[in-house]
């Protein structure tokens, strides 16, 4: 197996983990009572902050959104002849 192929598999595995863990709106929130922000909104605020590594949150969210869109597109393909 080539180095490029191995790297691609690692990136895909990480992306799948991000997608699997990405949509937490159906899970109970650990936010303070009365917090009206969604997890996505909190992630967006964090991604725009100056906290070290915070930009990675935005990149992970964009990657997860991109993969989710591709999965939805693949699911909607009609393979009937």
Secondary structure by P-SEA (a helix, b strand, c coil): ccaaaaaaaaaaaaaaaaaaacccccccccccccccccaaaaaaaaaaccccaaaaaaaaaaaaaaaaaaaaaaaaccccc
